């Protein structure tokens, strides 16, 4: 089933614990406009679609229901792309981490602790 723009937008907004008012402020539109986008009764202009994609760090194609691929590697920084490439080259490590979710959570805690100390 192809998801409609409004359904995708609402899910993204709610996943970020954002209200329609919060999103409206970021987009510089009214809350009613955001409601119209989510109810699929109002089609947002292209510049608003781009702003929404930027806010939620997703592609416009994902927002428009053209793909299920939420993120684009082109949106990542050079450093993040390099790191992702290294993981891809040794994807066995990722598969092992995926199989052992407790280890993955511990790894996350270590990285989080390290990054918050900086």
DRENLUM-195592 format. One record per residue (C-alpha): residue in one letter; chain; x, y, z. Coordinates in Angstrom, 2 decimals, decimal comma. Layout:
# residues N
<r: A c: A x: X y: Y z: Z>
...
END
This chain:
# residues 118
<r: X c: A x: 0,00 y: 0,00 z: 0,00>
<r: X c: A x: 1,32 y: 3,42 z: -0,94>
<r: X c: A x: 1,27 y: 5,81 z: 1,97>
<r: X c: A x: 0,00 y: 9,31 z: 1,42>
<r: X c: A x: 2,11 y: 12,37 z: 2,20>
<r: X c: A x: -0,09 y: 13,35 z: 5,14>
<r: X c: A x: 0,18 y: 9,94 z: 6,79>
<r: X c: A x: 3,95 y: 9,97 z: 6,45>
<r: X c: A x: 4,18 y: 13,54 z: 7,78>
<r: X c: A x: 2,00 y: 12,78 z: 10,78>
<r: X c: A x: 4,03 y: 9,69 z: 11,65>
<r: X c: A x: 7,32 y: 11,58 z: 11,39>
<r: X c: A x: 5,97 y: 14,43 z: 13,51>
<r: X c: A x: 4,56 y: 12,15 z: 16,19>
<r: X c: A x: 7,76 y: 10,07 z: 16,31>
<r: X c: A x: 9,57 y: 13,29 z: 17,25>
<r: X c: A x: 6,93 y: 14,09 z: 19,92>
<r: X c: A x: 6,22 y: 17,26 z: 17,99>
<r: X c: A x: 2,84 y: 18,99 z: 17,94>
<r: X c: A x: 1,27 y: 20,48 z: 14,84>
<r: X c: A x: 1,97 y: 23,88 z: 16,37>
<r: X c: A x: 5,66 y: 23,01 z: 16,80>
<r: X c: A x: 5,95 y: 21,99 z: 13,16>
<r: X c: A x: 3,96 y: 24,99 z: 11,98>
<r: X c: A x: 6,40 y: 27,32 z: 13,75>
<r: X c: A x: 9,39 y: 25,60 z: 12,13>
<r: X c: A x: 7,74 y: 25,87 z: 8,71>
<r: X c: A x: 6,46 y: 29,40 z: 9,29>
<r: X c: A x: 2,90 y: 28,34 z: 8,42>
<r: X c: A x: -0,31 y: 28,06 z: 10,44>
<r: X c: A x: -1,26 y: 25,02 z: 12,50>
<r: X c: A x: -4,26 y: 24,67 z: 10,19>
<r: X c: A x: -1,90 y: 24,34 z: 7,21>
<r: X c: A x: -0,05 y: 21,49 z: 8,92>
<r: X c: A x: -3,41 y: 19,86 z: 9,71>
<r: X c: A x: -4,40 y: 20,18 z: 6,07>
<r: X c: A x: -1,15 y: 18,57 z: 4,95>
<r: X c: A x: -1,66 y: 15,69 z: 7,39>
<r: X c: A x: -5,30 y: 15,20 z: 6,38>
<r: X c: A x: -4,31 y: 15,26 z: 2,70>
<r: X c: A x: -6,78 y: 18,10 z: 2,08>
<r: X c: A x: -4,05 y: 20,67 z: 1,33>
<r: X c: A x: -1,05 y: 20,06 z: -0,88>
<r: X c: A x: 2,06 y: 21,80 z: 0,45>
<r: X c: A x: 4,16 y: 23,88 z: -1,93>
<r: X c: A x: 7,49 y: 22,44 z: -3,01>
<r: X c: A x: 9,51 y: 24,68 z: -0,68>
<r: X c: A x: 7,52 y: 23,40 z: 2,30>
<r: X c: A x: 8,08 y: 19,77 z: 1,26>
<r: X c: A x: 11,82 y: 20,48 z: 1,12>
<r: X c: A x: 11,74 y: 22,15 z: 4,57>
<r: X c: A x: 9,86 y: 19,18 z: 6,02>
<r: X c: A x: 12,42 y: 16,78 z: 4,54>
<r: X c: A x: 15,21 y: 18,84 z: 6,09>
<r: X c: A x: 13,50 y: 19,01 z: 9,49>
<r: X c: A x: 13,06 y: 15,23 z: 9,68>
<r: X c: A x: 16,28 y: 14,42 z: 7,79>
<r: X c: A x: 14,49 y: 12,32 z: 5,17>
<r: X c: A x: 14,32 y: 12,47 z: 1,41>
<r: X c: A x: 11,54 y: 14,22 z: -0,47>
<r: X c: A x: 10,91 y: 10,93 z: -2,31>
<r: X c: A x: 10,23 y: 9,25 z: 1,04>
<r: X c: A x: 7,87 y: 12,05 z: 2,08>
<r: X c: A x: 6,00 y: 11,78 z: -1,21>
<r: X c: A x: 5,62 y: 8,02 z: -0,87>
<r: X c: A x: 7,86 y: 7,31 z: -3,88>
<r: X c: A x: 10,26 y: 5,13 z: -1,91>
<r: X c: A x: 10,44 y: 3,30 z: 1,39>
<r: X c: A x: 14,08 y: 4,38 z: 1,76>
<r: X c: A x: 13,84 y: 7,01 z: 4,47>
<r: X c: A x: 17,37 y: 8,36 z: 4,38>
<r: X c: A x: 19,72 y: 9,25 z: 1,59>
<r: X c: A x: 23,43 y: 8,68 z: 1,90>
<r: X c: A x: 23,81 y: 12,00 z: 0,13>
<r: X c: A x: 22,39 y: 13,69 z: 3,24>
<r: X c: A x: 25,18 y: 12,32 z: 5,44>
<r: X c: A x: 28,39 y: 14,12 z: 6,21>
<r: X c: A x: 31,63 y: 12,93 z: 4,61>
<r: X c: A x: 32,73 y: 11,42 z: 7,93>
<r: X c: A x: 29,44 y: 9,54 z: 8,38>
<r: X c: A x: 29,63 y: 8,22 z: 4,81>
<r: X c: A x: 33,18 y: 6,98 z: 5,42>
<r: X c: A x: 32,12 y: 5,25 z: 8,64>
<r: X c: A x: 29,12 y: 3,68 z: 6,94>
<r: X c: A x: 31,38 y: 2,45 z: 4,12>
<r: X c: A x: 33,69 y: 0,81 z: 6,67>
<r: X c: A x: 30,75 y: -0,95 z: 8,28>
<r: X c: A x: 29,53 y: -2,10 z: 4,89>
<r: X c: A x: 32,96 y: -3,50 z: 4,04>
<r: X c: A x: 32,89 y: -5,58 z: 7,23>
<r: X c: A x: 29,16 y: -6,18 z: 7,48>
<r: X c: A x: 29,73 y: -9,41 z: 9,41>
<r: X c: A x: 30,38 y: -7,22 z: 12,45>
<r: X c: A x: 27,02 y: -5,50 z: 11,97>
<r: X c: A x: 25,23 y: -8,81 z: 11,59>
<r: X c: A x: 26,81 y: -10,09 z: 14,81>
<r: X c: A x: 25,82 y: -6,91 z: 16,62>
<r: X c: A x: 22,29 y: -7,22 z: 15,27>
<r: X c: A x: 22,08 y: -10,80 z: 16,49>
<r: X c: A x: 23,32 y: -9,74 z: 19,93>
<r: X c: A x: 21,18 y: -6,70 z: 20,68>
<r: X c: A x: 22,46 y: -6,50 z: 24,28>
<r: X c: A x: 25,99 y: -5,97 z: 22,97>
<r: X c: A x: 24,70 y: -3,34 z: 20,55>
<r: X c: A x: 23,01 y: -1,47 z: 23,41>
<r: X c: A x: 26,23 y: -1,61 z: 25,47>
<r: X c: A x: 28,17 y: -0,26 z: 22,50>
<r: X c: A x: 25,64 y: 2,55 z: 22,17>
<r: X c: A x: 26,03 y: 3,41 z: 25,88>
<r: X c: A x: 29,81 y: 3,56 z: 25,54>
<r: X c: A x: 29,63 y: 5,80 z: 22,46>
<r: X c: A x: 26,98 y: 7,99 z: 24,08>
<r: X c: A x: 29,02 y: 8,35 z: 27,25>
<r: X c: A x: 32,11 y: 9,27 z: 25,24>
<r: X c: A x: 30,32 y: 11,84 z: 23,10>
<r: X c: A x: 28,57 y: 13,54 z: 26,05>
<r: X c: A x: 31,90 y: 14,03 z: 27,87>
<r: X c: A x: 33,34 y: 16,10 z: 25,02>
END
